[in-house]
Amino acid sequence: DPEGTRANEARWTREYRARLGQEEKRRRERKSELWRNFKITPEEYDELWNSQRGLCASCGGVNKNGNWLVVDHNHNSGEVRALLCHPCNYALGILGEDQQKILSLAKYISKFNHA
């Protein structure tokens, strides 16, 4: 049926264009977010990612579910430090980037790690 074929082709074309539009929208949003929050480009993010081989700079793990690694930065100066997994970034934030708290917590937990 030529009419059915044309209708299917038109539907497929609309869906394909919509998907491309969504991907482009996500790409633009990511670019805007990286610049607005960290003053880096997607290419600079990719350089960090590649230099870290896609691994967290702190624990060496990978992000679950294919999520981006988080851009870690100094909240006072805005300087980008590295990319972290969500758990490491969260822990750093909870501890207020306080080196003494981080070291004290590491010392505390080491008392109980007998392995």
N, C-alpha and C positions, 0 to 999 in steps of 0.2 A: 504494500500500500504506500504509494508515493507521499500522500498527505501525512500519514502516520510517521514515515521516515523523516520528513521535513520537520514535523512537530518535535520529534525526538532530538533531532540535530539542534533545533533552536533551543530546546530546554537544556541540552548538554552545554551549549555555548553560554547560555545565561548563568548556569551553575559554575562553569569554569571561570567566567569573568568575575563572578561574585567571590569565588575562592581566591583568585588573584588579588582582588580588591582587599580582602581580609588580610592576606599575607603582607601586602604593601602597607596597609594601615598599621599592623603590628610592627613592621620594620620601622616605620616613621615614628611610632610611639616610643619604641626602644631607643632610637637615635635621640629623640627629644629628651627622654628620661635621663640617659647617660650624660648628655650635655648639661641639662638643668641641674642635676644633682651632683655631678662629679667633674664637670668641664672636660670630659673625654669623649672621643668619637667612638663609634662602633669598631673602627679599625684599631684604635688604641686598646680597646677592651680585648679584641681578638689577639693582639700582640701579647697582652698579659696572659690570656688563656693559653696561648701556644707556649710561652716561656715557662708556664707552670704545668704544661702538658695536661691541662684540664683538671688539675688536682688542687685541692685546698692548700693554701700556703701554710696553714697552721698544722693540720692533722694529716695531710696527704690523701684524704679521702675524696670521693666524688660526690656530687650532689645527686640525691635520689630523684627518680622520676624525670630525668633529663632536664631539670631546672637549671637555670643559669647559676653560676657562682656569683656571690655577692661582692660588689666592689667595696672593699674596706678602705676607709679614709679617716684621716685625723679630723675630728669634729671641730677643732679650733682653727687649724690652718687650711683645711680642705684638701690637703695633700693626699693623693691616692697612694696607698701602701701596696696592696696586693688584692687577690681574689680569695674569698673564703667560702666554705660551705655554710649553709644556713645555721646549723647548730653552733659552729665556732663563732660566727658573727653574732649570734644571739647571746652566747655566753660572754663574749667580749663586751657587748652592750650592757648586759645585766651587771657585770662587774665594773662598769663605768670606765673601762680602759685603765683601771687603777692597777699598776704593776705590782704593788705590795699585796693587794687583795688576791691577785692571780697567783703570785708566788706562795702566799699563805695557804691558799686553797690546794695548790699542788703539794705542799709540804704536809698538809692535813691528810689528804687522801693517800699519800705514800705510806703513812703509818698503818693503813689498813690493807694495803696491797701486798700480799705475801707471795704472790706468784712469780 
